[in-house]
Amino acid sequence: MHLYLDVATDDLSQPVLNSIFCKQTEVSAIFFFIRHEGKYVKVDFQHILYIEARKNYTRLVMEDKPTALVLVTLKQWEKLLPPDLFCRVHRGYIISIGKVLAFDNKFAYLPGEKISIGEQYRTALPMTVTILANEASRKDVLSELEL
């Protein structure tokens, strides 16, 4: 199956990206390609920090590459991204679980970023990651998240 998505220029003087191309095979994909200046540029899932909704586009923020503004919705990203590597924490954000340094009821802390956790997504991150705590502490944490 091939996935082809349009990409546009970021309003913050980011490079012009023309398209995203991802081939999914029986083995799970660990990367996809973005068409940039006539070439397909590889983007590894592990290099993505987070994806932010921006009107009709989403902003793809990576560690080692320029930010890209992509004509893809967060719902489309949720279908494309592996659920064991990414978590939607807000109606406007999907974050890389491996890049999370810490989190609480209101924010997920990534390198150099503080991402808001939306009310309806409060339990998503704690339910996705492994939290080592005694059972009483875990119940307290989850009950605080449900408030």
N, CA, C and O of each residue as an XYZ file, in Angstrom:
588
protein
N       0.841     -1.171      0.000
C       0.000      0.000      0.000
C       0.887      1.235      0.000
O       1.857      1.300      0.755
N       0.575      2.192     -0.817
C       1.321      3.447     -0.874
C       0.466      4.564     -0.312
O      -0.741      4.610     -0.554
N       1.081      5.461      0.434
C       0.384      6.605      0.971
C       1.057      7.841      0.408
O       2.270      7.997      0.544
N       0.294      8.723     -0.219
C       0.834      9.924     -0.825
C       0.106     11.123     -0.249
O      -1.119     11.205     -0.339
N       0.840     12.050      0.339
C       0.239     13.197      0.993
C       0.900     14.478      0.508
O       2.104     14.497      0.253
N       0.131     15.540      0.381
C       0.663     16.828     -0.063
C       1.329     17.576      1.082
O       0.955     17.416      2.244
N       2.307     18.383      0.745
C       3.033     19.192      1.721
C       3.154     20.602      1.178
O       3.181     20.791     -0.038
N       3.229     21.605      2.059
C       3.295     22.999      1.625
C       4.430     23.728      2.329
O       5.192     23.123      3.084
N       4.539     25.022      2.082
C       5.567     25.848      2.695
C       5.105     26.315      4.065
O       3.964     26.751      4.216
N       5.971     26.232      5.059
C       5.666     26.707      6.400
C       5.658     28.224      6.387
O       6.447     28.849      5.679
N       4.769     28.814      7.168
C       4.699     30.271      7.225
C       5.887     30.873      7.959
O       6.019     32.096      8.006
N       6.742     30.059      8.524
C       7.917     30.544      9.252
C       9.190     30.377      8.415
O      10.257     30.088      8.957
N       9.076     30.557      7.108
C      10.207     30.485      6.177
C      10.887     29.121      6.170
O      12.104     29.032      6.010
N      10.105     28.060      6.343
C      10.657     26.724      6.270
C      10.751     26.305      4.811
O      10.103     26.906      3.953
N      11.551     25.280      4.516
C      11.716     24.853      3.134
C      10.396     24.386      2.517
O       9.491     23.935      3.219
N      10.308     24.503      1.211
C       9.120     24.038      0.503
C       9.210     22.529      0.347
O      10.190     22.007     -0.185
N       8.194     21.838      0.811
C       8.115     20.396      0.692
C       6.905     20.077     -0.160
O       5.826     20.620      0.078
N       7.057     19.221     -1.135
C       5.984     18.975     -2.085
C       5.093     17.799     -1.749
O       3.896     17.849     -2.031
N       5.624     16.746     -1.162
C       4.798     15.579     -0.876
C       5.453     14.668      0.136
O       6.650     14.757      0.410
N       4.625     13.780      0.689
C       5.114     12.715      1.561
C       4.785     11.414      0.862
O       3.719     11.280      0.262
N       5.681     10.466      0.933
C       5.448      9.167      0.326
C       5.834      8.106      1.332
O       6.945      8.135      1.862
N       4.948      7.175      1.608
C       5.223      6.110      2.566
C       4.741      4.800      1.995
O       3.596      4.700      1.554
N       5.587      3.801      1.995
C       5.189      2.477      1.530
C       5.075      1.577      2.747
O       6.036      1.391      3.493
N       3.888      1.022      2.937
C       3.693      0.104      4.042
C       3.721     -1.317      3.503
O       3.026     -1.646      2.542
N       4.518     -2.138      4.126
C       4.625     -3.535      3.732
C       4.163     -4.400      4.900
O       3.642     -3.888      5.890
N       4.353     -5.697      4.784
C       3.973     -6.584      5.880
C       4.800     -6.287      7.127
O       4.311     -6.440      8.247
N       6.041     -5.868      6.942
C       6.881     -5.453      8.062
C       6.529     -4.002      8.357
O       6.378     -3.205      7.431
N       6.393     -3.643      9.646
C       6.010     -2.264      9.918
C       7.074     -1.293      9.452
O       8.274     -1.521      9.609
N       6.593     -0.194      8.871
C       7.487      0.845      8.381
C       8.082      1.588      9.572
O       7.401      1.798     10.575
N       9.334      1.981      9.467
C       9.977      2.765     10.516
C      10.368      4.145      9.997
O      11.021      4.923     10.692
N       9.959      4.433      8.773
C      10.272      5.722      8.171
C       9.287      6.000      7.041
O       8.512      5.131      6.640
N       9.336      7.224      6.540
C       8.607      7.614      5.346
C       9.457      8.658      4.637
O      10.483      9.090      5.165
N       9.045      9.056      3.471
C       9.805     10.032      2.686
C       8.984     11.299      2.463
O       7.767     11.245      2.285
N       9.669     12.428      2.476
C       9.079     13.715      2.139
C       9.768     14.197      0.871
O      10.996     14.188      0.787
N       8.994     14.612     -0.101
C       9.580     15.153     -1.328
C       9.986     16.594     -1.070
O       9.166     17.426     -0.685
N      11.267     16.876     -1.287
C      11.829     18.193     -1.015
C      12.845     18.541     -2.101
O      13.816     17.814     -2.308
N      12.613     19.662     -2.794
C      13.515     20.145     -3.837
C      13.853     19.063     -4.855
O      15.015     18.893     -5.225
N      12.841     18.336     -5.306
C      13.036     17.334     -6.345
C      13.583     16.002     -5.874
O      13.807     15.102     -6.684
N      13.803     15.862     -4.557
C      14.318     14.606     -4.012
C      13.374     14.099     -2.938
O      12.649     14.879     -2.319
N      13.384     12.790     -2.717
C      12.662     12.207     -1.607
C      13.605     12.154     -0.415
O      14.651     11.508     -0.477
N      13.241     12.829      0.667
C      14.069     12.902      1.866
C      13.473     11.983      2.931
O      12.288     12.076      3.251
N      14.291     11.110      3.467
C      13.855     10.127      4.456
C      13.634     10.774      5.822
O      14.455     11.560      6.295
N      12.505     10.427      6.446
C      12.204     10.867      7.809
C      11.955      9.618      8.647
O      10.972      8.908      8.435
N      12.842      9.353      9.592
C      12.673      8.222     10.507
C      11.683      8.605     11.599
O      11.709      9.729     12.099
N      10.813      7.672     11.969
C       9.869      7.923     13.044
C      10.592      8.357     14.314
O      10.094      9.199     15.062
N      11.769      7.781     14.555
C      12.513      8.085     15.779
C      13.029      9.526     15.838
O      13.416      9.987     16.912
N      13.044     10.246     14.713
C      13.517     11.630     14.709
C      12.400     12.649     14.888
O      12.669     13.846     14.999
N      11.156     12.196     14.918
C      10.021     13.104     15.086
C       9.840     13.408     16.575
O       9.770     12.491     17.393
N       9.765     14.694     16.923
C       9.474     15.099     18.300
C       7.968     15.128     18.523
O       7.445     14.485     19.434
N       7.282     15.888     17.670
C       5.830     15.976     17.779
C       5.246     16.504     16.481
O       5.955     16.996     15.604
N       3.922     16.383     16.389
C       3.177     16.898     15.238
C       2.092     17.797     15.798
O       1.350     17.412     16.701
N       2.010     19.005     15.247
C       1.077     20.014     15.749
C       0.085     20.410     14.662
O       0.480     20.646     13.520
N      -1.198     20.484     15.006
C      -2.229     20.912     14.054
C      -2.092     22.415     13.810
O      -1.885     23.193     14.741
N      -2.212     22.804     12.546
C      -2.166     24.210     12.134
C      -3.211     24.428     11.044
O      -2.918     24.241      9.863
N      -4.412     24.816     11.422
C      -5.525     24.998     10.476
C      -5.690     23.761      9.605
O      -5.980     22.687     10.133
N      -5.518     23.872      8.295
C      -5.678     22.723      7.397
C      -4.407     21.889      7.262
O      -4.399     20.888      6.547
N      -3.350     22.288      7.933
C      -2.058     21.616      7.831
C      -1.653     21.059      9.190
O      -2.309     21.315     10.200
N      -0.573     20.302      9.203
C       0.063     19.918     10.460
C       1.544     20.241     10.348
O       2.142     20.143      9.277
N       2.111     20.621     11.464
C       3.526     20.980     11.530
C       4.290     19.782     12.078
O       4.062     19.355     13.209
N       5.191     19.248     11.274
C       6.010     18.095     11.633
C       7.321     18.623     12.211
O       8.135     19.194     11.485
N       7.527     18.434     13.514
C       8.714     18.950     14.203
C       9.659     17.785     14.461
O       9.305     16.806     15.119
N      10.871     17.916     13.926
C      11.871     16.854     14.040
C      13.107     17.360     14.766
O      13.332     18.566     14.871
N      13.902     16.426     15.265
C      15.125     16.781     15.987
C      16.193     17.343     15.058
O      16.786     18.382     15.347
N      16.436     16.668     13.952
C      17.617     16.950     13.144
C      17.321     17.532     11.772
O      18.237     17.717     10.970
N      16.062     17.823     11.489
C      15.695     18.377     10.189
C      14.804     19.583     10.396
O      14.228     19.750     11.470
N      14.682     20.431      9.377
C      13.796     21.596      9.519
C      12.344     21.164      9.707
O      11.939     20.088      9.269
N      11.581     22.015     10.358
C      10.151     21.787     10.537
C       9.470     21.808      9.177
O       9.798     22.626      8.317
N       8.516     20.897      8.991
C       7.784     20.835      7.724
C       6.306     21.066      7.994
O       5.756     20.540      8.961
N       5.666     21.850      7.140
C       4.234     22.061      7.211
C       3.607     21.139      6.184
O       3.884     21.250      4.989
N       2.748     20.214      6.654
C       2.251     19.125      5.824
C       0.729     19.200      5.713
O       0.041     19.443      6.705
N       0.209     18.992      4.508
C      -1.235     18.983      4.285
C      -1.794     17.598      4.620
O      -2.218     16.846      3.742
N      -1.780     17.288      5.918
C      -2.244     16.006      6.443
C      -2.909     16.316      7.783
O      -2.372     17.101      8.565
N      -4.057     15.720      8.060
C      -4.727     15.956      9.339
C      -4.124     15.082     10.427
O      -3.433     14.104     10.142
N      -4.390     15.445     11.673
C      -3.906     14.614     12.778
C      -4.546     13.236     12.749
O      -3.904     12.258     13.133
N      -5.794     13.128     12.305
C      -6.433     11.808     12.183
C      -5.677     10.946     11.173
O      -5.492      9.750     11.397
N      -5.236     11.547     10.057
C      -4.455     10.798      9.068
C      -3.106     10.380      9.656
O      -2.643      9.265      9.415
N      -2.474     11.272     10.425
C      -1.205     10.939     11.072
C      -1.406      9.780     12.048
O      -0.570      8.879     12.117
N      -2.509      9.796     12.802
C      -2.776      8.708     13.759
C      -2.842      7.352     13.065
O      -2.400      6.348     13.623
N      -3.385      7.316     11.863
C      -3.465      6.058     11.107
C      -2.098      5.639     10.568
O      -1.798      4.449     10.481
N      -1.278      6.616     10.209
C       0.036      6.353      9.628
C       1.085      5.976     10.674
O       1.893      5.076     10.444
N       1.077      6.656     11.814
C       2.117      6.480     12.825
C       1.881      5.234     13.682
O       0.736      4.910     13.999
N       2.954      4.533     14.056
C       2.804      3.359     14.917
C       2.313      3.767     16.315
O       2.914      4.638     16.943
N       1.228      3.150     16.809
C       0.674      3.546     18.109
C       1.586      3.245     19.296
O       1.402      3.816     20.371
N       2.560      2.363     19.122
C       3.490      2.093     20.214
C       4.598      3.145     20.299
O       5.350      3.175     21.273
N       4.703      4.009     19.283
C       5.727      5.061     19.276
C       5.167      6.465     19.458
O       5.897      7.377     19.846
N       3.868      6.650     19.179
C       3.264      7.986     19.211
C       1.955      7.969     19.985
O       1.253      6.959     20.024
N       1.638      9.107     20.601
C       0.418      9.218     21.398
C      -0.201     10.596     21.177
O       0.489     11.614     21.221
N      -1.503     10.610     20.940
C      -2.211     11.882     20.827
C      -2.535     12.352     22.237
O      -3.192     11.643     23.000
N      -2.067     13.564     22.582
C      -2.233     14.081     23.934
C      -3.105     15.331     23.984
O      -3.379     15.866     25.058
N      -3.535     15.785     22.824
C      -4.317     17.018     22.730
C      -4.995     16.999     21.373
O      -4.535     16.305     20.467
N      -6.070     17.741     21.213
C      -6.705     17.755     19.888
C      -5.774     18.361     18.845
O      -5.994     18.194     17.645
N      -4.739     19.060     19.294
C      -3.800     19.685     18.386
C      -2.397     19.091     18.378
O      -1.521     19.622     17.696
N      -2.150     17.992     19.124
C      -0.790     17.456     19.207
C      -0.749     15.927     19.243
O      -1.571     15.277     19.889
N       0.223     15.384     18.536
C       0.637     13.990     18.674
C       2.117     14.059     19.041
O       2.885     14.776     18.400
N       2.515     13.315     20.071
C       3.911     13.368     20.507
C       4.583     12.006     20.350
O       3.928     10.963     20.335
N       5.898     12.049     20.234
C       6.695     10.830     20.204
C       6.900     10.358     21.640
O       7.476     11.079     22.455
N       6.434      9.161     21.952
C       6.532      8.631     23.311
C       7.993      8.507     23.751
O       8.317      8.771     24.909
N       8.859      8.111     22.845
C      10.276      7.954     23.166
C      10.995      9.255     23.473
O      12.070      9.232     24.073
N      10.433     10.382     23.081
C      11.056     11.691     23.324
C      10.555     12.352     24.597
O      11.069     13.402     24.984
N       9.558     11.761     25.262
C       8.999     12.344     26.477
C      10.013     12.220     27.605
O      10.446     11.119     27.943
N      10.389     13.355     28.185
C      11.312     13.372     29.320
C      10.552     13.223     30.632
O      11.035     12.588     31.569
N       9.355     13.813     30.692
C       8.504     13.756     31.879
C       7.108     14.195     31.465
O       6.928     14.794     30.405
N       6.116     13.894     32.310
C       4.771     14.413     32.075
C       4.018     14.483     33.384
O       4.340     13.777     34.340
N       3.012     15.342     33.420
C       2.121     15.441     34.565
C       0.701     15.547     34.019
O       0.459     15.193     32.865
N      -0.226     16.023     34.817
C      -1.619     16.094     34.375
C      -1.862     17.118     33.283
O      -2.841     17.015     32.544
N      -0.982     18.107     33.170
C      -1.238     19.201     32.232
C      -0.273     19.280     31.062
O      -0.627     19.813     30.010
N       0.943     18.759     31.223
C       1.951     18.916     30.187
C       2.784     17.654     29.983
O       2.995     16.866     30.905
N       3.250     17.488     28.742
C       4.272     16.497     28.413
C       5.527     17.308     28.092
O       5.473     18.261     27.314
N       6.635     16.935     28.681
C       7.888     17.672     28.510
C       8.796     16.905     27.558
O       9.221     15.786     27.842
N       9.081     17.534     26.422
C       9.989     16.981     25.427
C      11.234     17.860     25.407
O      11.212     18.949     25.981
N      12.312     17.430     24.771
C      13.515     18.274     24.733
C      13.213     19.660     24.154
O      12.903     19.795     22.970
N      13.306     20.678     25.001
C      13.085     22.052     24.576
C      11.631     22.435     24.349
O      11.364     23.534     23.862
N      10.683     21.567     24.685
C       9.265     21.839     24.434
C       8.409     21.422     25.619
O       8.739     20.482     26.341
N       7.311     22.132     25.806
C       6.305     21.797     26.812
C       4.974     21.730     26.072
O       4.456     22.760     25.640
N       4.414     20.527     25.922
C       3.205     20.301     25.136
C       2.015     20.125     26.083
O       2.068     19.319     27.012
N       0.953     20.878     25.843
C      -0.263     20.763     26.656
C      -0.929     19.407     26.460
O      -0.951     18.861     25.356
N      -1.468     18.879     27.546
C      -2.260     17.656     27.476
C      -3.721     18.062     27.617
O      -4.107     18.683     28.608
N      -4.526     17.712     26.627
C      -5.940     18.083     26.617
C      -6.750     17.272     27.608
O      -6.386     16.152     27.967
N      -7.856     17.858     28.045
C      -8.744     17.230     29.031
C      -9.152     15.813     28.627
O      -9.065     14.890     29.436
N      -9.593     15.638     27.390
C     -10.069     14.321     26.969
C      -8.951     13.319     26.691
O      -9.221     12.135     26.488
N      -7.701     13.776     26.679
C      -6.553     12.899     26.410
C      -5.710     12.646     27.659
O      -4.622     12.083     27.547
N      -6.175     13.043     28.842
C      -5.389     12.937     30.077
C      -4.933     11.519     30.394
O      -3.846     11.334     30.940
N      -5.731     10.526     30.068
C      -5.364      9.146     30.412
C      -4.581      8.447     29.294
O      -4.052      7.356     29.506
N      -4.503      9.056     28.121
C      -3.863      8.403     26.967
C      -2.389      8.084     27.225
O      -1.966      6.946     27.024
N      -1.612      9.053     27.659
C      -0.180      8.832     27.869
C       0.093      7.879     29.041
O       0.891      6.956     28.879
N      -0.533      8.060     30.216
C      -0.286      7.094     31.303
C      -0.698      5.670     30.941
O      -0.088      4.716     31.425
N      -1.710      5.505     30.106
C      -2.145      4.166     29.716
C      -1.226      3.558     28.650
O      -1.231      2.343     28.451
N      -0.439      4.393     27.966
C       0.440      3.931     26.894
C       1.821      3.536     27.408
O       2.416      2.576     26.919
N       2.326      4.264     28.382
C       3.678      4.010     28.891
C       3.633      3.109     30.118
O       2.580      2.926     30.729
N       4.777      2.555     30.469
C       4.901      1.755     31.681
C       5.297      2.675     32.822
O       6.302      3.381     32.744
N       4.507      2.662     33.874
C       4.794      3.470     35.060
C       5.085      2.517     36.206
O       4.236      1.706     36.578
N       6.279      2.612     36.762
C       6.648      1.760     37.887
C       6.289      2.478     39.180
O       6.923      3.462     39.561
N       5.267      1.971     39.841
C       4.812      2.537     41.104
C       4.009      1.466     41.822
O       3.520      0.521     41.203
N       3.878      1.623     43.137
C       3.044      0.650     43.827
C       1.593      0.873     43.410
O       1.259      1.935     42.885
N       0.742     -0.097     43.633
C      -0.639     -0.054     43.132
C      -1.404      1.154     43.676
O      -2.184      1.757     42.940
N      -1.204      1.520     44.935
C      -1.903      2.663     45.519
C      -1.516      3.958     44.810
O      -2.376      4.793     44.526
N      -0.209      4.129     44.520
C       0.247      5.334     43.818
C      -0.336      5.406     42.422
O      -0.746      6.476     41.971
N      -0.376      4.280     41.736
C      -0.911      4.258     40.372
C      -2.384      4.651     40.376
O      -2.825      5.399     39.504
N      -3.143      4.158     41.341
C      -4.559      4.529     41.435
C      -4.710      6.019     41.693
O      -5.584      6.667     41.117
N      -3.852      6.571     42.568
C      -3.900      8.009     42.842
C      -3.625      8.817     41.592
O      -4.319      9.796     41.320
N      -2.615      8.417     40.823
C      -2.266      9.119     39.598
C      -3.429      9.066     38.609
O      -3.803     10.086     38.030
N      -3.998      7.879     38.416
C      -5.100      7.746     37.469
C      -6.343      8.484     37.949
O      -7.070      9.037     37.124
N      -6.614      8.512     39.253
C      -7.787      9.238     39.731
C      -7.591     10.744     39.561
O      -8.558     11.453     39.281
N      -6.367     11.250     39.722
C      -6.090     12.664     39.479
C      -6.308     13.012     38.020
O      -6.805     14.092     37.703
N      -5.937     12.099     37.126
C      -6.104     12.348     35.704
C      -7.567     12.400     35.310
O      -7.923     13.096     34.359
N      -8.420     11.682     36.017
C      -9.843     11.648     35.688
C     -10.589     12.864     36.200
O     -11.741     13.070     35.818
N      -9.973     13.684     37.056
C     -10.647     14.872     37.589
C     -11.009     15.856     36.535
O     -11.581     16.903     36.838
